[in-house]
Structures are given as structure tokens and as C-alpha cells.
């Protein structure tokens, strides 16, 4: 029974980009493992950095475009660690008409950098690290954001809701949010 389940587990692990390594050959079953195209001793590639993770998720394509326009791609590929409150495409779509297009203009690069750095914290903050209640934390932009966990365990950052917490990367954590944060 276990030998039949292993290939399915591998397919699920591959689909979710999980890090899975099999040591030894104790689960090998050449007939069923060959059906999934993967040896039981093969290691699934390690997760990527913040930028690589965002590049591979279509929900962050607008964020990636903004990072490129702001010249911040290399900064978020650095060792960090960083915590990024990453607006989804839907979050960018909620901005007033013309706002994103205006920020993406080369002459507004400094302003775009300020907005994007307002979404980044130095250090690795997982959702489990956020205590119930409200606290202010400094962003790389220099201003503080208010991070709050309510009694139900939901997390907000200023007015944005964390909709997908704890996307682990090699240089930090991404928390997807539903609203773009704008510094004062």
C-alpha cells in the first residue's frame, strides 16, 4: 500500500515546490516511480529567494514589474533575511486609476522605491511570531507600519489583510496582502 502512495506524494511535492529529499532506497518501487518520471532518490530543487518566488507566482506579476521598474530586484535577492508584505495583482488593481501607471514612469522611480520599501521589514517574521494585539515595526523605507493580529488570528498590516501568510523563501518570508501600502 505505501509503495503505491509514494509516487502520488512526489507529484504533490513537485506541484507545490516543496523541498523533499529521499535518503536511501527504502521506498523505491521502480515500476510505480517511473510512472511519475522521478527516481525515489532524486531531490526536488530548494525553494528560491523572494524575487524568484514572486517571479514564479502569477499573482505577483505586477509586484515583479514594479520591483524591476524601481531597480530593487537585486536588493531583494540579497541574503537578508527580509519579510515582505507582498501586494497581489488584485491589490494593485484596487489603486485609484492611473496611480500604478504613474508610479511606473522612470521619472517617479524614487517614489516607487519608497512605496515598495514600505512593504519590507529587515529580518524574518513568520505569522507565528506576530503576537495578538497591535505593534508598530519599522520598514526599510524608514516609516513604521502597524501590524496587528486579532482575536481570530487574522493579521493586518496598516489597512491590508494578510491573505496568504508564511511563503518561505531562501532569504526571508513573503506574506501576500490584499492592499498596496502607501507611506504618508
N, C-alpha and C positions, 0 to 999 in steps of 0.2 A: 504494500500500500504506500509506504513512504517513498519508494523509488518512483512511483507514478506521479507523486505530487511535486517532486523536486524540479522538473522542467517548468512547471507552471509557476513555481516560486521564482525561478530565474527570470522568466518572461516578465513577471510583475516587477521584479527588482530592476530589470533593464528599462522597463517603461517608466519607472519612477526615478531613474537616475540615482538610485541608492548605491552606496558603497557596500559591495558584498565580496568577500574573498573566501574561497573554499580551500582549506588545507587538507592535503592527503587525498585519498580517492575513496573514502568510506561511503560516499553517496553515489558513486558513479554507476551509471547504467548506460552503456554505450548506445543501446537501441533507442531509449527514450530521450537521452540527452542530445543525440544527433538530430532529433526532430526539431529541437529548438535552435540548432545551429551553434551551440556553445558547449565547450568542454566543461566538465564539472570543476576543473582546476583553474579555470580562467578567472581573472579578477576584473570586475567591472570598473571602468575608469573612475578615479576620485572626482568628487564634486569640484566645481570651478569657483573662481573668485567672484566678487559681487558683479562686475561688469559681464563676465562670461555667463553667469546665471541669468542676468537680465536679458542678455542677447538671445538666450535660448528659450525665453518665455515670451510668447506673442503679446501677453498682457502688459508688458513693459516696453513695447517698441517706441512709444512716444517719449518715455523717460530716456531710453538709449539715444534717441535723436537729440534730445535736449543736452545730454551729457557730452555728446560729440560736439554740438554747437558751442558749448561752454568751455570746451577743452579740458574737461575733467575726467576723461576716461582713464588716463594713466594714473591720476591721483587715486582713483578707486580700485586700481589694480595693485596698489602698494600693499605691503604686508598688513597694515592696520594694527589691530583689528578695528573695524568700524561697525556701527549699527546704522542701517539706512531705513528710513521710513519712506518706502518707495510708492509714489502715486501710480496707480494703474492708468491705462489708457482712458478708462471711464472717468477717472478723477480729473485728468487733463481736459476731457470733453466738457466737464462742468464749469470750467473757467469762462468768464464773460467773453463774448465773441471778439475775436481779434487779439486777445491777450497773449495766447501762446505764439501766434504768428509774429507778434511784435517782439516778444522775448527772444525768439529765434533769430532775429536780424543781427548781423555781425556788429552793428553799432551798439547793440544792447547786451553784448557778451558779459560785461561786468555785472549787470543787473541779473542776468540769467544765472551767473555763478553764485550770486548772493542767495537767490531763491533755492537753488539746488543744494548748496551747503547748509541751508536751514533745515534740510531733511536728514542730515548726517550727524551722528554722535561719534566721538572718539571712544573706543572701547567696544566690547562685545556684550550687548544687553539682550538676553533672552526674555521671553514673556514671563517665565517663572521668576525672573529677577525683579519684576515690577510688582511692588507691594500694593495692597489695597489702599486707596486714597490718591491724593494728588501730590506731585512733586515737580519742580522745575529743574530741567537739565540743560546745560549749555550745548549749543550746536557748533559745528565747525565754522558757521557763519559769524558766530560771536554772540548772538542773542539766544535767550533761553526759550525752550518750548515747555509747555505743561503736559506732562504725561500722567494719565490717570487710569487706575483700574477700579471699576465699580464693584458693587457687592455681588454682581452676577459673574464677575471675572472678565468682563469686556474691557478692552483697552482703547483709550483715545489719546491722540497727540494733538494738542490745541483743539480744533474742531473736527479733526479727521478721525475716523474709526479705523482701527486695525482690523482688516478683513481676512488676512492670511498671516498669522504670526510665524516666526521662527523658521524662515527659509535659510538653512545653514549653507555657508559658503566657506571657501578656504581662508578668507580674510575677514570674516565677520558674519553678521546676520542681517537678513532683509525681513522687514515687516511690511507687507503690502497694505496701503491705506487708500481710502475712498475719496480723499480730497487733497488737492495740492495745498501745501502750507505756504503762506506768503508772509515774509517778515514785515515788521512795521515800517 
